[in-house]
Amino acid sequence: MGGGFNKVFSISPNISQKGEKTMKKQCLVVLATVTAMLIGLGSLASVQGSEDVVVEIPGITVVHDAKGDLLLRNCDPNNPDIPCSLPPGAPLDLPGYFDIKNATIVQLGPKYVDLFITLYAPIPAKPPEGFVSYIWQFEGGCVTGNPGDKAAVNVVWSGGIWSAYWVVITNCNPRTLVIGDPVPFKITWNTVMVQVLLDDLLTAANEEGTLEWYAAVRRVPFGYTPPGYPNFPHTVPVDFAPDVEAFNPLPSPILINPEEPATWEPFTFHR
């Protein structure tokens, strides 16, 4: 990495050289396809609002998110139960690689699905922030309050390395999650991508086979106890797409839910 960083700087060590080339080619083809669809749709985001689901057909869902809509609130050691998104004392500002531009799920065929998050600024090879997490959350996460396990895929910068894996939220209060299997991932300029098996993804779908999902970016972990501070049990991402959660400017409730999650369903692949 280091000074050689230009466009692609991170890929899962579990991908073979042949698999890396295939994944890179698939990434470029899928991005080109989605871009062409967005152009052909005549910029629906500007027609329907600053944020919207701009593509939703079997196999593909694309969500556009407005620029600069970050949720910025410091964790307060005197009030640790208040929802927060930033470390205590951190500046109330973040660079554009925390700000979602588009989030996408694209089925490649009968076996694989690619998940993308595109940001408003390039992602550094080594972010100065100690923790950055890009998330595709399924089954409502901790937004809906529904009981049961909730699966997600995370790409995480922590401890000076990038990694990507499935996680399962087993409890929202107290915050508890289990880290699952690693997944192939790639970060290309301002886009982070993972590839998952269709069968694995569909385990998070509802009884009708529809996947409810949203993308998110975190500056602090899901379970957050920084050195010298109490546990902060209600941390939230700094951005969502769609905006399934937001800070309420009024005293109560503290969190509101402006939008519903996006949906995705597979297409039937015919050889």
N, C-alpha and C positions, 0 to 999 in steps of 0.2 A: 504494500500500500504506500504509505508515506508520500514522498514527493511525486511518485508515479501516478497518483490518483488523477483520473481525468473524467471518465464517464461511468465505467463499471468497476466497483471496488470491493464488492462483497458477494460471495456466493457460498452456499452451504458446502462444507467439505464432503458431504455424502454424495455429491453429484460427480459422476465420472466425467472425463474430458469430453467424451462423445455426448453424454447427457447434457453437459454445460453448453455445447454448441447447439444442440437441439433446443434446449430451453431458451437460449438467446434468440434463436431464429423464431421460435414460437412467440416470444415476448414482442419482437418487432412486428410480426404479422398481426398479432392480436391488437396491439396499440394502433397500428395503421388502420385496421378494420373499424375499431371503435371511433377513431378520429374521423374517418370517412362518414360513418353513420351520423356523428354529431354535426358535421358540416351539412350533410344532406337533410338533416332535420331542421335546418334553418335557425340554429341557435335558440332552441326551445327554452333554455334557461332564461334568456332575456325576455321571452314572451310570457312565461309562466311565473316568473319571480326570480329573485336573486339566488334562490336555492330550490332545487327540484329534482325529481327523478326524471332525467331527460331521455333515458332509454330503458324500456322494460318489456322485453319479449322473451320467450322461452330460450334459455341459455345465456342471456346477457341482461344485466342491469347496470346502469351507470347513474350515479348520483353526483350532481354539481353542488358545490358549497361556496357561499359568499366569502370574499376576502375580508380578513380583519375581524371576524366574529368570535374571537377567542374568549374563553372563560378564564379570567385571571383573578384569583383570590389567594392570598397567602394563608398557609396553615398557621393558626394562632395557638401557641402553647397555653395561653390562658383560657381558651375556649376550643379544646381539641375536638369536640363533637360537631362543630360547625363544618359543613362541607367546604373543601378547599382544593386547589389545583396546583399550587406553587409551594416551594419550600419556604419556611419562615424567613422573612427578611429579604427574599429574592425580589429583583426588580419586577414591576408590573408591566413586563414587556417580554416578548419572545420573537425570535426570528421566524421567517416565513416557512421554514421546514417543520414548524409545528402547526401550520395552517393548511387545512385540507382544501384542495381545489376540486378534485374529482375522486370518487371511489367507485370501483368497478369489480364485478364478478363475471367471468366469461368461461363458458364451457368449451373445451377444445375438441371433444369427441366423446366416445363412450366411456372413457377412463379418467381423464384429467380435467381439472378446473383451475384457472388462474385467477388470483385475487390481486388487485392493484389499489394503491393509494398514491395519488399524485399531489404534490405540495406546491405552494406558491413560491418556493425558493429551493435551490439545490441543497441536497442533504450532504453535510460534511462527512468525509471518511472517518474522522474522529471528532464528534461533536464535543464542544467544551462542557456542555451539561453532563453531569454524571449519570443521568438516566433519561432515555428517550424510548418510547414504546409506540409502535404503530399496530393497531388492533382491528381485526374483523370480528365483531361480537355477534353471536347468534343466541337465539332463545331468550332474548330480552335482557341478558346480563343482570345487573342490579338496578336497572331503570324501571322495569315493570313491577318488581316486588313479588313476582310469581315464585312459588316454591320449586324445588328441584334443581338438578345440576344444569349448568349453562356452559356450553362449549364456546371456545374462541380460538383464533390463531393470532399469535403475537410475534412481531419482529422487534427485538429489544437491543438497545445499546446500554450495557451495564458492565462495570468492572473492566472497561477498556476494550471490550469485544462486542461484536454483533452476533446475535443468534436468533433462531426462529423455531417455534414449536407450537403444538397444540396446548391449550390449557383448559381446565374445567373449573369453573367457579362452583364450589360445593356449599358455600354459605356467604351471604352478603353482610350479616351482622352477627358475630364478628366476621371480618373479611378472611375468607379461607379459599385457597385455590390449589389445584394439583397440576403440576407441569407434566405434560404428556410427551408424545413422540416428536422428534425434530422434523422439520419440513424444509424442502429446498427453497432457497430465497435468493433474490438478487436486488441490489439497489443500483439504479441507473439514473444518474443526474438528480432529478427531482421526483423520481418514482420508485416506490418500493413494491416488490412483487413476490408472491409466494405461489407455489403450485401444490395442490392437494389432490388426493384421490376423490373422484366423484362419490364413491360408496361411503367414504369417511364423512364427506360434507353432508350427505343426505341423512346421516344419523342425527343431525341437528334440526332436520326439517320437521314440520308438523304432520299430523295424520293425513293431510291432503297432499303431502309431498312438497309443500311450499316452504322455503327458507325465509324467515324473518331475520333481518340483519341491519347493522349499522357499522360504520367505520369510526375510529376514534384515535386520538393522539394523546399520550400521557407525558407529563413532565415529572411526576412523582409516581411511585409504584402503587399498585392496588392496595397492598398492605404496607403501611408507611410508618416506621418508627426511626427517624433520623437520630444520630448520636447526640445525646444530651437533651433530647426532647421526649415528650410523651408520645404514645401511639395516637395517630390520627386515623380514626376508623371510618371516615367518610370522604376519602379523596375521590376526585372526579377528573376525567380527562379535560384538557384545555380546548379541545375541539371535537365536534361530532359531525357526521354526515350520514343521514339527515340529522337535524338538530333535535334529538330525542330528549335532551336534558339541557337546562339552562339555569343560571342563578336568577332568582326572582328579585327585582329591585325593591319590592315591598318586604316588610319584616317577616311575613309568614304566608304560605310555606316558603322555605328557603330555596328549594329546588322545584322547578316546574318542567312540564313536558310539552314543548311547543309543537312537536311533530311526531308522527308515527314512524316506526322503522320502515326501511325499504323491504321489498320482497324479491325473491328470485326463485325460479323453478327450472328444472332441467328440460332440455329438448330430447326427443327420441331420436337416436342416431341410427340411420340406415346405411348399411354398407353398399 
